[in-house]
Amino acid sequence: MSEVSGIGARRHFSAEEEEALRRDESTSSIVKRDAKTNVEIYGTDRSWVATKHHQQSPCHDPVASALEIGHAGVEGLEIAGLVHLGVAGAVGGPLVGLALGTYTLAEAHVKADEQARALAKDNAHVALIGALDLPTSYKAARLDGEYKHVARGANTPAFKMTEAVLADKKGRATLQLHADRGMHAARDLTRSGVTAEQYLKQHPKIADTYARDAAFREGFDAYLHAAAALAPAEMKAFEAKSAERDGWYAQSQISFRV
């Protein structure tokens, strides 16, 4: 997937882009429409890898755990000769085993559906990251980290989705606005002297937007990455590009803060 130059290459917004920015369409709605996907994306989405790990957690399915414990318990009692329930005792183990098997099969279908949905969301998140004007090193860390399992070659779903989002100039401008709002919130955080956890707790509206809006979260995390990882000259260039867009927002009377 080719690197995205971002909307920072343009000098000002078109009338159509200004209209779109004022509508302030949600990130999920824009990506869902442009990428022609049936999933919605949010800042709190688990990746496919994280979804698998969560499913494998003992705490993920207490019902299955209880059935397994019950099955083991019945078998243990029968083996030890401590249950004398006649026929009921004889069929107790098989019935519990049948219930466990039936439940496990249903659970497997549910888990497969969850993973398929997570993969579809991952493709959409990759498209969003590709369409935003963010530091190259941050985008590489995201695409080669949490989303390294997502195929991004020509004709893959993620590639096609990215092309579709990039082709929507009005939607893309709005996505960047959401990311820029996240960057501003992160900039304020770095100047506050508190941790990210404390800052989000002190600013519930920002915390809610961070969880709800995937583009806002990418912008927020990208700024923190830049502040920690970029060389001074790179950070200066990054801040200058952000300030340039702020000027366009101000000129068009578009709020770029949450």
N, C-alpha and C positions, 0 to 999 in steps of 0.2 A: 504494500500500500504506500503510495507516495505521500510525502510529508505535506501537511496542509499549511498554506501560508497565512490563512486567517483573514478576517475582514480588516485587519490593520493596514492592508495595502491600499485601501481606498481612502479618498480625501474627505468624503462626507456621505451622509445617507441620502438615498433617493426619496422622493415623496412617498413611494409605495413602502419603502422600508420604514420611514417615520410612522406611517399609519400602522404598520404591523407592530412596531415597538410600543406604540400607545395602546394597542389591544393587549399586549403583554400575554400572549398565549403561553400555556404551560409547556415546559420542556417535554413532558411525556406525550402531550398531544401532538406536538410538532414532529417528534421522532416517530411516533406511531403512524401518523399520516404519511410522512415522506418515505419511511422505510417499508410501508405497507405490511406492517406486522400487527398481530392481534394481541401483543403484550404491551403493558405500560411499564415504564421504568421510573425508579425512584432512587433517592440517595441511599436508602437502606437495603437495597437489593443484595441478596447473597449471590455470589458467582456460582457456577456449576460445581467447582471444586469445593467451595464452602458449603454448598447444599449437600454434597455427598458426605462430607465430614460430619455435618449436623445430623444427617440421617443415620450415620453409624454410631452416634452417641447413645449410650445406654439410657439417657434421659429423654431421647427423642420419642419413644413409643412405650409408655408405661403399660398399655394393654397387652402388647406382645410379651413384655417382660413378665407380667403377672401370669399370663397363660403358660409361659415356659416354666416359671417357678411352680405353678400349680401342677403341671404335667410331671415335673421332676419329683414333686412332693408325693403325688399319688403313686408313681412308680416305686419310689423309695419305701412307702408304707407297704405296698403289696409285696415287694421283695423281702422286706423284713418280717412279713407275716403278721403285721399289726392291724390290718383291717379285715374284719370278718363280716362283710356285707353280702355274702352270697353272690348271686348273679350280679347285683348292682356293683359289688366290689370288683367283679371280674371285668365288667365293661367300663368301669370308671376310667381306667387308664386310656383305653382306645378312644373313648368319647372326648376326653380332654385333648388327646393327640389329634383327633379329627378336627376339633375346634381350632387348635393351634395351626394345623396345616391350612385350613380354609382361610383363617385370618391372615396367615403369612402370605398366601397367594394374593389376597386382596391388597395387602400392604405393599407387595412388590409392584403392583400396578400403580398404586398411588405414588410410590417413590419414583417410578419411571416417568410418570406424568410431571412430577415436581422437577426432575432433572431436565426433561425436555423443555419445560417452561424456563428453567434457569438458563439453558443454552440459548434459547431465543432471546432472552433478556441480555445475555452477554454479547450477542451479535449487535444488538441495538446500542448497548453501552460503548462498544468499540466504535461504532459509527459516530456516536456523539463525540467521543474523544478525538476522533479523526477530524471532525468538522470544526472543533474549537481552536482558537488561537491561544495556545498554551506553550510553555517552554518545551523545547524538543526533548530535553532530558526527562522531564516529568512524563510526557506522553510515552516515551520509550519504557520508563519504569512501569507504567500502568499496563501497556500492551504486552510487555515481555514478563510481567509479573503476574498479577491477578488474572489477566486474560491471555496468558501465553498459550492456552489450549485452543483458543479461537483461531481458526484458519482465516488468513487475510489475503490470500493470493487472488489473482484475477478470477472472476466468476463465482467466488465464494459468497455466501449470504452476507457476511460482514462487509465485504468489498462493495457489493451492489447497494447495500444500505447506506454506506458512507457516500457513495457517488450520488445517491438520491437526496441525501440531506444537504450535500454541498451544492446541488443544483437549485435548491430552494433559497434564494438570496434573502427573501424576507424572513423566512423561518430561521435561517442561519444567523441573521442579525439579532433576532430575539434570543436565540440560544446563547450567543456571545454576551448579550446584555445580562442574562442570568448568571453566566460565569463571572462576568466582571463584578457583579454585586457580591458574589462569593469572595472574589479577590479583595474587595474593599473591606469586607468583614474580617478577613484574615489579616489584612494590614493593620486594622484597628486592634486585633488581638495581639499582634507582635509588639504594639506600642503600649499595651495595657499593663504589662508586667505580671500577668496571671497565666495559668496553664490553659490549654484549649478546653479542657473539661470545665474548669471554673468559668471561663469566658462564656461558653455555651449555656451554662447553668444561670449565669447572670443575665443572659440575653435570650429568653425563651423564644422570641419570634425568629431570631437567627437560627437557633437550634432546630426549630420546626422546619424552616426553609431548607436547612442543611439536610435534614432527613427526607424531606418531600421532593426536593428539586435536584435531580442528578447533575444538571449543568452547574448549578450553584455550588454543589459539593466539589465538583471537579475544579472549579475556579478557586474555591477556598483552599483545598488541598494543594493545588498547583502553586499558589502563592507561598504557602508554608514551605513547600519543597524548594522553591526558588530562593527564598530567604536563607535557607539552610545550606543549599548545594551550589548555587551559582557563584561564579567569580564576580568581584565588584563591578567590572566593566559590563558583564552580561546582565547583572541585576539592574544596572543603570539603564541599559537598553530596554530591558523588560518593563521597567517602571515608565520609561518615556513612551513606549507604545501604549501602555495602559492609560497614561495621562492624555495622550492624543485622542483616544476613544472617549475619555471623560469629557473632553472639549466638544466632541461631536454631540454627545448626549445633552450637555448643557445648552448648546446652540439650538438643539431641537426640543428643549424643555422636557427631556426624558429623565426620570429619576433613576440614578444608578446606585442607589443604596436601599437596603431593606428597611 
